Amino acid sequence: ADHPITAKAHTNIALVKYWGKLNDQLIIPQNDSLSITLDKFYTQTAVQFLPELAADDVIFDGQVLSDDASLRVRTFLNHVRELAGFDYHARVITKNFVPTSAGLASSASGFAALAGAASRAAGLALNQRDLSRLARRGSGSATRSIFGGFVAWQQGHDDATSFAYPIDERPAWDIAVVVLVLTVKQKKVSSRVGMRLAVETSPFYSAWVTASQADFKTVKTAIQNQDFEALGHTSEQNAMRMHALTLSSDPNFTYFNADSIKAMQLVKDLRLQGIVCYFTMDAGPNVKIICQGADAKQIAQHFQAVFGKDQVLITRPGAGISISD
Ligand code: DP6
C-alpha cells in the first residue's frame, strides 16, 4: 500500500489458560484455551513498508524502541516479509489504549493489531483464521484477540491446525469483567519464561494439561447453556491450577502479591454474601473478577473502597480486530 494501514485489536482475558508450548518456535500450545475479548483495552498499530528504510522503525507509545526492545516485533515482521516475498523494512507506530494510567500493555492486543496491519500493508489478504495463525507467531494469547466475545484457541498440532475461532462473538448474555489494577509495575517473570519453566520442571505439568482440556469442554458448554456459575467456577479453578504451576516450578515463583491474595479473599466473601462472582489472574498480580452485568457496579464500588477509585474498571465483551483499507 502507498499509505500506512492501521489495525485495532482488543486484549482478552483467558477463562481457560494457555500455559506451556509444545513447539516454542511456532507457538503451538499444550492445551486448548478460551477467552473473553474485552472492550476497554486495545492496541492501535499503523504499518507501512517503505523501500527507503534501512531498518525497521518501531515506535511504541511515542518512544522509538531500541534494537533489544523491538526484537520480537522485528522477528515477526521477518515472518510477514517471508510470506509476502519481499524485503522492505517497515515503519510501525503502536499505541496502547487503557482507561487509566495503568499501563496494562498486552502482547495479545499488540501482536493481533500488528498481524492485522502488517499483513494488509504487505498485500497479504488473510482470512480471519489465517490472521489468527499469523498473530500466534507473535504471542500465543494474540491468536484469540482476532475475534470478539467468547473465543477458543484450538491447540492443533502444527502451524496449519493451531488457530482461534469465535464461540459467541456478540454474547446476548450480560457478562462483565471487573479489572483490579493492583500494580502497574512490569512483571518479573515473563509468561514466555514462566511457562517454559513449568513445562520443564513442574511435576504437576501433565495434570495441568489433563485438567485444562476438561475445563475447556466445561466452559464451552457453560457458554452454550448460559450457565454462569459453571463458567465462573471452572474459570477460577483453572486459573488457580495455572498458578499452582508457578509454585511447583524449580525455581519456584509466584505472580501473586499481598493485594492479589486480599482481593481473591474478598471475592470469596462476596460469594458468601450471595453475590455470584469469580476471580482469575494472569502472569501478573492484577485480579480480574468475572460477574454478571447487573452486579458489576456494586462489585466495582466494593473494590474501589479497598484499593482506590482509579484502580477498578468495569469491562464488557469487546469486538474483534478491525483493519483500515
Ligand atoms: C497467563 O501469550 O503472553 O495470559 O506466547 O510466550 O507470548 P507467549 O505468551 P503469552 O501468554 C499468556 C499467558 C496467560 C494465559 C492466556 O492468556 O491464555
py3Dmol code that shows the C-alpha trace and the ligand (Angstrom):
import py3Dmol

protein = """\
ATOM      1  CA  ALA A   1       0.000   0.000   0.000  1.00  0.00           C
ATOM      2  CA  ASP A   2       1.119   3.610  -0.596  1.00  0.00           C
ATOM      3  CA  HIS A   3      -0.131   4.686   2.840  1.00  0.00           C
ATOM      4  CA  PRO A   4       0.041   3.221   6.374  1.00  0.00           C
ATOM      5  CA  ILE A   5      -2.503   0.541   7.265  1.00  0.00           C
ATOM      6  CA  THR A   6      -3.981   0.772  10.750  1.00  0.00           C
ATOM      7  CA  ALA A   7      -5.417  -2.093  12.796  1.00  0.00           C
ATOM      8  CA  LYS A   8      -7.168  -2.040  16.148  1.00  0.00           C
ATOM      9  CA  ALA A   9      -7.328  -5.133  18.381  1.00  0.00           C
ATOM     10  CA  HIS A  10      -8.620  -5.604  21.918  1.00  0.00           C
ATOM     11  CA  THR A  11      -6.953  -7.554  24.644  1.00  0.00           C
ATOM     12  CA  ASN A  12      -8.510 -10.735  26.021  1.00  0.00           C
ATOM     13  CA  ILE A  13      -8.692 -12.460  29.358  1.00  0.00           C
ATOM     14  CA  ALA A  14      -8.412 -16.251  29.363  1.00  0.00           C
ATOM     15  CA  LEU A  15     -11.028 -18.251  31.292  1.00  0.00           C
ATOM     16  CA  VAL A  16      -9.137 -21.430  30.405  1.00  0.00           C
ATOM     17  CA  LYS A  17      -5.467 -20.504  30.253  1.00  0.00           C
ATOM     18  CA  TYR A  18      -2.691 -21.229  27.823  1.00  0.00           C
ATOM     19  CA  TRP A  19       0.392 -22.076  29.897  1.00  0.00           C
ATOM     20  CA  GLY A  20       3.015 -24.064  28.032  1.00  0.00           C
ATOM     21  CA  LYS A  21       4.137 -24.718  24.478  1.00  0.00           C
ATOM     22  CA  LEU A  22       4.602 -27.925  22.504  1.00  0.00           C
ATOM     23  CA  ASN A  23       6.633 -26.022  19.916  1.00  0.00           C
ATOM     24  CA  ASP A  24       8.414 -22.849  21.030  1.00  0.00           C
ATOM     25  CA  GLN A  25       9.152 -21.508  17.579  1.00  0.00           C
ATOM     26  CA  LEU A  26       5.694 -21.955  16.060  1.00  0.00           C
ATOM     27  CA  ILE A  27       3.939 -21.290  19.405  1.00  0.00           C
ATOM     28  CA  ILE A  28       1.836 -24.443  19.410  1.00  0.00           C
ATOM     29  CA  PRO A  29       0.265 -24.705  22.876  1.00  0.00           C
ATOM     30  CA  GLN A  30      -0.064 -27.745  25.129  1.00  0.00           C
ATOM     31  CA  ASN A  31      -3.830 -27.287  25.560  1.00  0.00           C
ATOM     32  CA  ASP A  32      -6.924 -25.618  24.128  1.00  0.00           C
ATOM     33  CA  SER A  33      -7.725 -22.252  25.720  1.00  0.00           C
ATOM     34  CA  LEU A  34     -10.763 -19.982  25.871  1.00  0.00           C
ATOM     35  CA  SER A  35     -11.117 -16.254  26.484  1.00  0.00           C
ATOM     36  CA  ILE A  36     -13.306 -13.159  26.523  1.00  0.00           C
ATOM     37  CA  THR A  37     -12.170 -10.230  24.412  1.00  0.00           C
ATOM     38  CA  LEU A  38     -12.500  -7.035  26.490  1.00  0.00           C
ATOM     39  CA  ASP A  39     -13.884  -3.733  25.245  1.00  0.00           C
ATOM     40  CA  LYS A  40     -11.786  -1.159  27.093  1.00  0.00           C
ATOM     41  CA  PHE A  41      -8.217  -2.253  26.487  1.00  0.00           C
ATOM     42  CA  TYR A  42      -6.891  -2.146  22.958  1.00  0.00           C
ATOM     43  CA  THR A  43      -3.869  -1.513  20.780  1.00  0.00           C
ATOM     44  CA  GLN A  44      -3.871   0.511  17.591  1.00  0.00           C
ATOM     45  CA  THR A  45      -0.969  -0.092  15.212  1.00  0.00           C
ATOM     46  CA  ALA A  46      -0.062   1.512  11.885  1.00  0.00           C
ATOM     47  CA  VAL A  47       2.348  -0.231   9.496  1.00  0.00           C
ATOM     48  CA  GLN A  48       3.902   0.846   6.224  1.00  0.00           C
ATOM     49  CA  PHE A  49       6.628  -0.986   4.288  1.00  0.00           C
ATOM     50  CA  LEU A  50       8.970   1.526   2.620  1.00  0.00           C
ATOM     51  CA  PRO A  51      11.810   0.800   0.160  1.00  0.00           C
ATOM     52  CA  GLU A  52      13.884   3.714   1.515  1.00  0.00           C
ATOM     53  CA  LEU A  53      14.121   2.357   5.092  1.00  0.00           C
ATOM     54  CA  ALA A  54      17.434   0.716   6.040  1.00  0.00           C
ATOM     55  CA  ALA A  55      15.920  -0.965   9.105  1.00  0.00           C
ATOM     56  CA  ASP A  56      12.561  -1.455  10.825  1.00  0.00           C
ATOM     57  CA  ASP A  57      11.452   1.602  12.761  1.00  0.00           C
ATOM     58  CA  VAL A  58       9.303   0.746  15.784  1.00  0.00           C
ATOM     59  CA  ILE A  59       7.591   3.487  17.782  1.00  0.00           C
ATOM     60  CA  PHE A  60       5.713   2.339  20.868  1.00  0.00           C
ATOM     61  CA  ASP A  61       3.550   4.853  22.758  1.00  0.00           C
ATOM     62  CA  GLY A  62       5.630   7.688  21.339  1.00  0.00           C
ATOM     63  CA  GLN A  63       9.047   6.139  22.083  1.00  0.00           C
ATOM     64  CA  VAL A  64      11.445   4.747  19.483  1.00  0.00           C
ATOM     65  CA  LEU A  65      12.245   1.205  20.637  1.00  0.00           C
ATOM     66  CA  SER A  66      15.854   0.059  20.967  1.00  0.00           C
ATOM     67  CA  ASP A  67      17.028  -2.942  18.936  1.00  0.00           C
ATOM     68  CA  ASP A  68      16.646  -5.111  22.035  1.00  0.00           C
ATOM     69  CA  ALA A  69      13.146  -3.940  22.827  1.00  0.00           C
ATOM     70  CA  SER A  70      11.960  -4.301  19.233  1.00  0.00           C
ATOM     71  CA  LEU A  71      13.411  -7.785  18.644  1.00  0.00           C
ATOM     72  CA  ARG A  72      10.082  -9.623  18.907  1.00  0.00           C
ATOM     73  CA  VAL A  73       8.400  -7.128  16.568  1.00  0.00           C
ATOM     74  CA  ARG A  74      11.229  -7.357  14.015  1.00  0.00           C
ATOM     75  CA  THR A  75      11.231 -11.161  14.143  1.00  0.00           C
ATOM     76  CA  PHE A  76       7.506 -11.039  13.494  1.00  0.00           C
ATOM     77  CA  LEU A  77       7.980  -8.639  10.559  1.00  0.00           C
ATOM     78  CA  ASN A  78      10.577 -11.029   9.099  1.00  0.00           C
ATOM     79  CA  HIS A  79       7.919 -13.707   9.065  1.00  0.00           C
ATOM     80  CA  VAL A  80       5.452 -11.362   7.297  1.00  0.00           C
ATOM     81  CA  ARG A  81       8.148 -10.446   4.726  1.00  0.00           C
ATOM     82  CA  GLU A  82       8.800 -14.123   4.095  1.00  0.00           C
ATOM     83  CA  LEU A  83       5.082 -14.753   3.491  1.00  0.00           C
ATOM     84  CA  ALA A  84       4.825 -11.708   1.208  1.00  0.00           C
ATOM     85  CA  GLY A  85       8.057 -12.453  -0.670  1.00  0.00           C
ATOM     86  CA  PHE A  86       9.765  -9.058  -0.369  1.00  0.00           C
ATOM     87  CA  ASP A  87      12.335  -7.490   1.944  1.00  0.00           C
ATOM     88  CA  TYR A  88      11.280  -3.870   2.523  1.00  0.00           C
ATOM     89  CA  HIS A  89      11.606  -2.615   6.053  1.00  0.00           C
ATOM     90  CA  ALA A  90       8.624  -1.196   7.917  1.00  0.00           C
ATOM     91  CA  ARG A  91       7.647   1.797   9.973  1.00  0.00           C
ATOM     92  CA  VAL A  92       5.476   0.610  12.866  1.00  0.00           C
ATOM     93  CA  ILE A  93       3.625   3.037  15.127  1.00  0.00           C
ATOM     94  CA  THR A  94       1.847   1.451  18.070  1.00  0.00           C
ATOM     95  CA  LYS A  95      -0.378   2.988  20.732  1.00  0.00           C
ATOM     96  CA  ASN A  96      -1.919   1.245  23.706  1.00  0.00           C
ATOM     97  CA  PHE A  97      -5.265   2.474  24.929  1.00  0.00           C
ATOM     98  CA  VAL A  98      -6.032   1.796  28.561  1.00  0.00           C
ATOM     99  CA  PRO A  99      -8.586   3.751  30.567  1.00  0.00           C
ATOM    100  CA  THR A 100      -6.274   4.695  33.427  1.00  0.00           C
ATOM    101  CA  SER A 101      -2.538   5.272  33.563  1.00  0.00           C
ATOM    102  CA  ALA A 102      -2.450   1.561  34.355  1.00  0.00           C
ATOM    103  CA  GLY A 103      -0.071   0.581  31.593  1.00  0.00           C
ATOM    104  CA  LEU A 104      -1.743  -2.792  31.246  1.00  0.00           C
ATOM    105  CA  ALA A 105       0.086  -3.252  27.963  1.00  0.00           C
ATOM    106  CA  SER A 106      -0.776  -6.582  26.463  1.00  0.00           C
ATOM    107  CA  SER A 107       1.062  -8.753  23.992  1.00  0.00           C
ATOM    108  CA  ALA A 108      -2.347 -10.166  22.998  1.00  0.00           C
ATOM    109  CA  SER A 109      -3.780  -6.928  21.595  1.00  0.00           C
ATOM    110  CA  GLY A 110      -0.305  -5.831  20.472  1.00  0.00           C
ATOM    111  CA  PHE A 111       0.525  -8.783  18.229  1.00  0.00           C
ATOM    112  CA  ALA A 112      -3.061  -9.127  16.987  1.00  0.00           C
ATOM    113  CA  ALA A 113      -3.017  -5.492  15.816  1.00  0.00           C
ATOM    114  CA  LEU A 114       0.476  -5.908  14.349  1.00  0.00           C
ATOM    115  CA  ALA A 115      -0.576  -9.051  12.472  1.00  0.00           C
ATOM    116  CA  GLY A 116      -3.603  -7.269  11.026  1.00  0.00           C
ATOM    117  CA  ALA A 117      -1.786  -4.097   9.978  1.00  0.00           C
ATOM    118  CA  ALA A 118       1.447  -5.723   8.758  1.00  0.00           C
ATOM    119  CA  SER A 119      -0.256  -8.440   6.721  1.00  0.00           C
ATOM    120  CA  ARG A 120      -2.539  -5.981   4.928  1.00  0.00           C
ATOM    121  CA  ALA A 121       0.298  -3.484   4.449  1.00  0.00           C
ATOM    122  CA  ALA A 122       2.305  -6.304   2.856  1.00  0.00           C
ATOM    123  CA  GLY A 123      -0.537  -7.020   0.445  1.00  0.00           C
ATOM    124  CA  LEU A 124      -1.490 -10.337   2.026  1.00  0.00           C
ATOM    125  CA  ALA A 125      -5.255 -10.804   2.054  1.00  0.00           C
ATOM    126  CA  LEU A 126      -5.691 -13.162   5.001  1.00  0.00           C
ATOM    127  CA  ASN A 127      -8.988 -14.522   6.237  1.00  0.00           C
ATOM    128  CA  GLN A 128      -9.708 -14.350   9.989  1.00  0.00           C
ATOM    129  CA  ARG A 129      -8.420 -17.846  10.628  1.00  0.00           C
ATOM    130  CA  ASP A 130      -5.121 -17.243   8.854  1.00  0.00           C
ATOM    131  CA  LEU A 131      -4.830 -13.892  10.610  1.00  0.00           C
ATOM    132  CA  SER A 132      -5.170 -15.669  13.951  1.00  0.00           C
ATOM    133  CA  ARG A 133      -2.481 -18.167  12.888  1.00  0.00           C
ATOM    134  CA  LEU A 134      -0.221 -15.251  11.981  1.00  0.00           C
ATOM    135  CA  ALA A 135      -0.882 -13.426  15.285  1.00  0.00           C
ATOM    136  CA  ARG A 136       0.001 -16.679  17.077  1.00  0.00           C
ATOM    137  CA  ARG A 137       3.559 -16.382  15.765  1.00  0.00           C
ATOM    138  CA  GLY A 138       3.957 -13.144  17.744  1.00  0.00           C
ATOM    139  CA  SER A 139       2.348 -14.189  21.024  1.00  0.00           C
ATOM    140  CA  GLY A 140       0.106 -17.113  21.897  1.00  0.00           C
ATOM    141  CA  SER A 141      -2.629 -15.060  23.538  1.00  0.00           C
ATOM    142  CA  ALA A 142      -2.780 -12.812  20.427  1.00  0.00           C
ATOM    143  CA  THR A 143      -4.233 -15.775  18.486  1.00  0.00           C
ATOM    144  CA  ARG A 144      -7.548 -15.196  20.306  1.00  0.00           C
ATOM    145  CA  SER A 145      -7.638 -11.369  20.038  1.00  0.00           C
ATOM    146  CA  ILE A 146      -8.584 -11.540  16.340  1.00  0.00           C
ATOM    147  CA  PHE A 147     -12.171 -12.327  17.366  1.00  0.00           C
ATOM    148  CA  GLY A 148     -14.652 -10.610  19.679  1.00  0.00           C
ATOM    149  CA  GLY A 149     -16.737 -12.006  22.544  1.00  0.00           C
ATOM    150  CA  PHE A 150     -16.030 -15.573  23.648  1.00  0.00           C
ATOM    151  CA  VAL A 151     -13.156 -17.109  21.684  1.00  0.00           C
ATOM    152  CA  ALA A 152     -11.499 -20.537  21.630  1.00  0.00           C
ATOM    153  CA  TRP A 153      -7.938 -21.298  20.568  1.00  0.00           C
ATOM    154  CA  GLN A 154      -7.814 -24.805  19.192  1.00  0.00           C
ATOM    155  CA  GLN A 155      -4.457 -26.256  20.192  1.00  0.00           C
ATOM    156  CA  GLY A 156      -3.875 -28.095  16.924  1.00  0.00           C
ATOM    157  CA  HIS A 157      -0.623 -29.923  16.197  1.00  0.00           C
ATOM    158  CA  ASP A 158       1.138 -27.691  13.666  1.00  0.00           C
ATOM    159  CA  ASP A 159       1.048 -24.236  12.104  1.00  0.00           C
ATOM    160  CA  ALA A 160      -1.947 -25.058   9.920  1.00  0.00           C
ATOM    161  CA  THR A 161      -4.151 -26.510  12.670  1.00  0.00           C
ATOM    162  CA  SER A 162      -3.464 -24.165  15.621  1.00  0.00           C
ATOM    163  CA  PHE A 163      -5.853 -21.175  15.371  1.00  0.00           C
ATOM    164  CA  ALA A 164      -8.677 -19.379  17.144  1.00  0.00           C
ATOM    165  CA  TYR A 165     -12.361 -19.422  16.295  1.00  0.00           C
ATOM    166  CA  PRO A 166     -15.305 -17.495  17.734  1.00  0.00           C
ATOM    167  CA  ILE A 167     -17.682 -19.277  20.105  1.00  0.00           C
ATOM    168  CA  ASP A 168     -20.048 -16.351  20.600  1.00  0.00           C
ATOM    169  CA  GLU A 169     -18.917 -13.076  19.024  1.00  0.00           C
ATOM    170  CA  ARG A 170     -21.731 -10.957  20.480  1.00  0.00           C
ATOM    171  CA  PRO A 171     -22.931 -12.664  23.644  1.00  0.00           C
ATOM    172  CA  ALA A 172     -26.621 -11.987  24.289  1.00  0.00           C
ATOM    173  CA  TRP A 173     -25.588 -12.683  27.839  1.00  0.00           C
ATOM    174  CA  ASP A 174     -24.883  -9.741  30.128  1.00  0.00           C
ATOM    175  CA  ILE A 175     -21.457 -10.594  31.460  1.00  0.00           C
ATOM    176  CA  ALA A 176     -18.794  -8.212  32.814  1.00  0.00           C
ATOM    177  CA  VAL A 177     -15.178  -8.371  33.923  1.00  0.00           C
ATOM    178  CA  VAL A 178     -14.141  -6.036  36.745  1.00  0.00           C
ATOM    179  CA  VAL A 179     -10.407  -5.374  36.436  1.00  0.00           C
ATOM    180  CA  LEU A 180      -8.440  -4.563  39.598  1.00  0.00           C
ATOM    181  CA  VAL A 181      -5.231  -2.713  38.765  1.00  0.00           C
ATOM    182  CA  LEU A 182      -3.158  -3.583  41.804  1.00  0.00           C
ATOM    183  CA  THR A 183       0.204  -2.622  40.343  1.00  0.00           C
ATOM    184  CA  VAL A 184       1.482  -1.054  37.140  1.00  0.00           C
ATOM    185  CA  LYS A 185       4.966  -2.488  37.534  1.00  0.00           C
ATOM    186  CA  GLN A 186       6.367  -4.744  34.826  1.00  0.00           C
ATOM    187  CA  LYS A 187       6.152  -8.437  35.689  1.00  0.00           C
ATOM    188  CA  LYS A 188       9.372 -10.047  36.881  1.00  0.00           C
ATOM    189  CA  VAL A 189       8.939 -13.373  35.092  1.00  0.00           C
ATOM    190  CA  SER A 190       7.505 -13.061  31.565  1.00  0.00           C
ATOM    191  CA  SER A 191       4.831 -15.567  30.580  1.00  0.00           C
ATOM    192  CA  ARG A 192       7.234 -16.906  27.976  1.00  0.00           C
ATOM    193  CA  VAL A 193       9.858 -17.767  30.584  1.00  0.00           C
ATOM    194  CA  GLY A 194       7.338 -18.779  33.268  1.00  0.00           C
ATOM    195  CA  MET A 195       5.532 -21.291  31.096  1.00  0.00           C
ATOM    196  CA  ARG A 196       8.744 -22.828  29.787  1.00  0.00           C
ATOM    197  CA  LEU A 197       9.854 -23.353  33.381  1.00  0.00           C
ATOM    198  CA  ALA A 198       6.550 -25.069  34.179  1.00  0.00           C
ATOM    199  CA  VAL A 199       6.796 -27.432  31.198  1.00  0.00           C
ATOM    200  CA  GLU A 200      10.391 -28.333  32.054  1.00  0.00           C
ATOM    201  CA  THR A 201      10.262 -28.561  35.846  1.00  0.00           C
ATOM    202  CA  SER A 202       6.771 -28.770  37.392  1.00  0.00           C
ATOM    203  CA  PRO A 203       5.869 -32.336  38.401  1.00  0.00           C
ATOM    204  CA  PHE A 204       2.226 -31.241  38.049  1.00  0.00           C
ATOM    205  CA  TYR A 205       2.521 -30.252  34.394  1.00  0.00           C
ATOM    206  CA  SER A 206       0.808 -33.265  32.837  1.00  0.00           C
ATOM    207  CA  ALA A 207      -2.030 -32.999  35.368  1.00  0.00           C
ATOM    208  CA  TRP A 208      -2.470 -29.365  34.298  1.00  0.00           C
ATOM    209  CA  VAL A 209      -2.895 -30.374  30.660  1.00  0.00           C
ATOM    210  CA  THR A 210      -5.452 -33.064  31.504  1.00  0.00           C
ATOM    211  CA  ALA A 211      -7.427 -30.739  33.798  1.00  0.00           C
ATOM    212  CA  SER A 212      -7.353 -27.868  31.289  1.00  0.00           C
ATOM    213  CA  GLN A 213      -8.706 -29.981  28.459  1.00  0.00           C
ATOM    214  CA  ALA A 214     -11.627 -30.923  30.720  1.00  0.00           C
ATOM    215  CA  ASP A 215     -12.068 -27.268  31.819  1.00  0.00           C
ATOM    216  CA  PHE A 216     -12.179 -26.198  28.174  1.00  0.00           C
ATOM    217  CA  LYS A 217     -15.130 -28.505  27.480  1.00  0.00           C
ATOM    218  CA  THR A 218     -16.909 -27.455  30.680  1.00  0.00           C
ATOM    219  CA  VAL A 219     -16.573 -23.721  29.994  1.00  0.00           C
ATOM    220  CA  LYS A 220     -17.543 -24.099  26.334  1.00  0.00           C
ATOM    221  CA  THR A 221     -20.692 -25.974  27.341  1.00  0.00           C
ATOM    222  CA  ALA A 222     -21.407 -23.391  30.067  1.00  0.00           C
ATOM    223  CA  ILE A 223     -21.283 -20.627  27.427  1.00  0.00           C
ATOM    224  CA  GLN A 224     -23.683 -22.550  25.192  1.00  0.00           C
ATOM    225  CA  ASN A 225     -26.077 -23.052  28.149  1.00  0.00           C
ATOM    226  CA  GLN A 226     -25.508 -19.562  29.601  1.00  0.00           C
ATOM    227  CA  ASP A 227     -24.648 -21.302  32.874  1.00  0.00           C
ATOM    228  CA  PHE A 228     -22.826 -18.516  34.688  1.00  0.00           C
ATOM    229  CA  GLU A 229     -21.920 -20.471  37.818  1.00  0.00           C
ATOM    230  CA  ALA A 230     -20.324 -23.313  35.856  1.00  0.00           C
ATOM    231  CA  LEU A 231     -18.406 -20.811  33.725  1.00  0.00           C
ATOM    232  CA  GLY A 232     -17.171 -18.805  36.722  1.00  0.00           C
ATOM    233  CA  HIS A 233     -16.341 -21.709  38.985  1.00  0.00           C
ATOM    234  CA  THR A 234     -14.398 -23.607  36.328  1.00  0.00           C
ATOM    235  CA  SER A 235     -12.538 -20.451  35.228  1.00  0.00           C
ATOM    236  CA  GLU A 236     -11.465 -19.726  38.794  1.00  0.00           C
ATOM    237  CA  GLN A 237     -10.303 -23.323  39.318  1.00  0.00           C
ATOM    238  CA  ASN A 238      -8.393 -23.244  36.044  1.00  0.00           C
ATOM    239  CA  ALA A 239      -6.611 -20.007  36.966  1.00  0.00           C
ATOM    240  CA  MET A 240      -5.502 -21.379  40.323  1.00  0.00           C
ATOM    241  CA  ARG A 241      -4.276 -24.589  38.688  1.00  0.00           C
ATOM    242  CA  MET A 242      -2.124 -22.448  36.413  1.00  0.00           C
ATOM    243  CA  HIS A 243      -0.727 -20.544  39.372  1.00  0.00           C
ATOM    244  CA  ALA A 244      -0.005 -23.846  41.117  1.00  0.00           C
ATOM    245  CA  LEU A 245       2.411 -24.475  38.232  1.00  0.00           C
ATOM    246  CA  THR A 246       4.496 -21.430  39.157  1.00  0.00           C
ATOM    247  CA  LEU A 247       4.617 -22.543  42.800  1.00  0.00           C
ATOM    248  CA  SER A 248       5.685 -26.040  41.738  1.00  0.00           C
ATOM    249  CA  SER A 249       8.327 -24.927  39.215  1.00  0.00           C
ATOM    250  CA  ASP A 250      12.037 -25.052  40.001  1.00  0.00           C
ATOM    251  CA  PRO A 251      12.972 -22.338  40.843  1.00  0.00           C
ATOM    252  CA  ASN A 252       9.521 -21.691  42.319  1.00  0.00           C
ATOM    253  CA  PHE A 253       7.909 -18.290  41.993  1.00  0.00           C
ATOM    254  CA  THR A 254       4.516 -16.596  42.098  1.00  0.00           C
ATOM    255  CA  TYR A 255       2.666 -13.789  40.336  1.00  0.00           C
ATOM    256  CA  PHE A 256       0.587 -13.094  43.472  1.00  0.00           C
ATOM    257  CA  ASN A 257       1.309 -10.124  45.655  1.00  0.00           C
ATOM    258  CA  ALA A 258      -0.322  -9.351  49.017  1.00  0.00           C
ATOM    259  CA  ASP A 259      -3.126  -7.352  47.357  1.00  0.00           C
ATOM    260  CA  SER A 260      -3.891 -10.193  44.927  1.00  0.00           C
ATOM    261  CA  ILE A 261      -4.457 -12.548  47.840  1.00  0.00           C
ATOM    262  CA  LYS A 262      -6.562  -9.966  49.643  1.00  0.00           C
ATOM    263  CA  ALA A 263      -8.676  -9.389  46.509  1.00  0.00           C
ATOM    264  CA  MET A 264      -9.245 -13.112  45.961  1.00  0.00           C
ATOM    265  CA  GLN A 265     -10.402 -13.484  49.568  1.00  0.00           C
ATOM    266  CA  LEU A 266     -12.797 -10.548  49.129  1.00  0.00           C
ATOM    267  CA  VAL A 267     -14.317 -12.235  46.075  1.00  0.00           C
ATOM    268  CA  LYS A 268     -14.958 -15.329  48.169  1.00  0.00           C
ATOM    269  CA  ASP A 269     -16.501 -13.170  50.906  1.00  0.00           C
ATOM    270  CA  LEU A 270     -18.825 -11.588  48.327  1.00  0.00           C
ATOM    271  CA  ARG A 271     -19.884 -15.052  47.205  1.00  0.00           C
ATOM    272  CA  LEU A 272     -20.758 -15.982  50.781  1.00  0.00           C
ATOM    273  CA  GLN A 273     -22.986 -12.885  50.792  1.00  0.00           C
ATOM    274  CA  GLY A 274     -24.774 -14.224  47.728  1.00  0.00           C
ATOM    275  CA  ILE A 275     -23.090 -12.109  45.038  1.00  0.00           C
ATOM    276  CA  VAL A 276     -22.077 -14.560  42.343  1.00  0.00           C
ATOM    277  CA  CYS A 277     -18.605 -13.588  41.124  1.00  0.00           C
ATOM    278  CA  TYR A 278     -15.316 -15.358  40.438  1.00  0.00           C
ATOM    279  CA  PHE A 279     -11.684 -14.318  40.034  1.00  0.00           C
ATOM    280  CA  THR A 280      -8.957 -15.036  37.548  1.00  0.00           C
ATOM    281  CA  MET A 281      -5.325 -13.892  37.236  1.00  0.00           C
ATOM    282  CA  ASP A 282      -2.689 -13.956  34.514  1.00  0.00           C
ATOM    283  CA  ALA A 283       1.091 -13.564  34.616  1.00  0.00           C
ATOM    284  CA  GLY A 284       0.980 -10.592  36.976  1.00  0.00           C
ATOM    285  CA  PRO A 285      -0.608  -9.525  40.279  1.00  0.00           C
ATOM    286  CA  ASN A 286      -3.741  -7.849  38.864  1.00  0.00           C
ATOM    287  CA  VAL A 287      -7.018  -9.625  39.587  1.00  0.00           C
ATOM    288  CA  LYS A 288      -9.961  -9.829  37.178  1.00  0.00           C
ATOM    289  CA  ILE A 289     -13.444 -10.537  38.518  1.00  0.00           C
ATOM    290  CA  ILE A 290     -15.976 -12.272  36.282  1.00  0.00           C
ATOM    291  CA  CYS A 291     -19.547 -11.317  37.117  1.00  0.00           C
ATOM    292  CA  GLN A 292     -22.995 -10.745  35.691  1.00  0.00           C
ATOM    293  CA  GLY A 293     -23.588  -7.282  34.269  1.00  0.00           C
ATOM    294  CA  ALA A 294     -26.263  -6.436  36.833  1.00  0.00           C
ATOM    295  CA  ASP A 295     -23.775  -6.928  39.715  1.00  0.00           C
ATOM    296  CA  ALA A 296     -20.786  -5.177  38.126  1.00  0.00           C
ATOM    297  CA  LYS A 297     -21.333  -1.720  39.621  1.00  0.00           C
ATOM    298  CA  GLN A 298     -21.824  -2.953  43.156  1.00  0.00           C
ATOM    299  CA  ILE A 299     -18.749  -5.175  42.930  1.00  0.00           C
ATOM    300  CA  ALA A 300     -16.647  -2.353  41.469  1.00  0.00           C
ATOM    301  CA  GLN A 301     -17.679   0.026  44.274  1.00  0.00           C
ATOM    302  CA  HIS A 302     -16.828  -2.608  46.863  1.00  0.00           C
ATOM    303  CA  PHE A 303     -13.278  -2.924  45.499  1.00  0.00           C
ATOM    304  CA  GLN A 304     -12.870   0.803  44.923  1.00  0.00           C
ATOM    305  CA  ALA A 305     -13.395   1.324  48.648  1.00  0.00           C
ATOM    306  CA  VAL A 306     -10.491  -1.045  49.335  1.00  0.00           C
ATOM    307  CA  PHE A 307      -7.978  -0.342  46.531  1.00  0.00           C
ATOM    308  CA  GLY A 308      -8.915   3.153  45.320  1.00  0.00           C
ATOM    309  CA  LYS A 309     -11.226   4.593  42.700  1.00  0.00           C
ATOM    310  CA  ASP A 310      -8.833   4.586  39.754  1.00  0.00           C
ATOM    311  CA  GLN A 311      -7.741   1.024  40.461  1.00  0.00           C
ATOM    312  CA  VAL A 312     -11.043  -0.547  39.393  1.00  0.00           C
ATOM    313  CA  LEU A 313     -12.555  -0.750  35.908  1.00  0.00           C
ATOM    314  CA  ILE A 314     -15.669  -2.409  34.557  1.00  0.00           C
ATOM    315  CA  THR A 315     -15.199  -4.031  31.156  1.00  0.00           C
ATOM    316  CA  ARG A 316     -17.594  -5.918  28.868  1.00  0.00           C
ATOM    317  CA  PRO A 317     -17.109  -8.293  25.944  1.00  0.00           C
ATOM    318  CA  GLY A 318     -15.362  -6.389  23.153  1.00  0.00           C
ATOM    319  CA  ALA A 319     -15.135  -6.556  19.369  1.00  0.00           C
ATOM    320  CA  GLY A 320     -12.734  -8.434  17.137  1.00  0.00           C
ATOM    321  CA  ILE A 321      -9.988  -6.845  15.064  1.00  0.00           C
ATOM    322  CA  SER A 322     -10.692  -4.021  12.618  1.00  0.00           C
ATOM    323  CA  ILE A 323      -8.281  -3.040   9.830  1.00  0.00           C
ATOM    324  CA  SER A 324      -8.297   0.110   7.669  1.00  0.00           C
ATOM    325  CA  ASP A 325      -8.179  -0.078   3.855  1.00  0.00           C
TER     326      ASP A 325
END
"""
ligand_1 = """\
18
DP6
C -1.387 -16.279 31.570
O 0.618 -15.126 25.125
O 1.948 -13.735 26.744
O -2.094 -14.754 29.892
O 3.033 -16.951 23.655
O 5.060 -16.643 25.035
O 3.912 -14.638 24.051
P 3.750 -16.044 24.608
O 2.883 -15.936 25.938
P 1.566 -15.086 26.250
O 0.967 -15.920 27.486
C -0.280 -15.669 28.025
C -0.457 -16.416 29.295
C -1.703 -16.090 30.092
C -2.834 -17.050 29.760
C -3.590 -16.819 28.475
O -3.704 -15.680 28.007
O -4.113 -17.824 27.953
"""
view = py3Dmol.view(width=600, height=400)
view.addModel(protein, "pdb")
view.setStyle({"model": 0}, {"cartoon": {"style": "trace"}})
view.addModel(ligand_1, "xyz")
view.setStyle({"model": 1}, {"stick": {}})
view.zoomTo()
view.show()
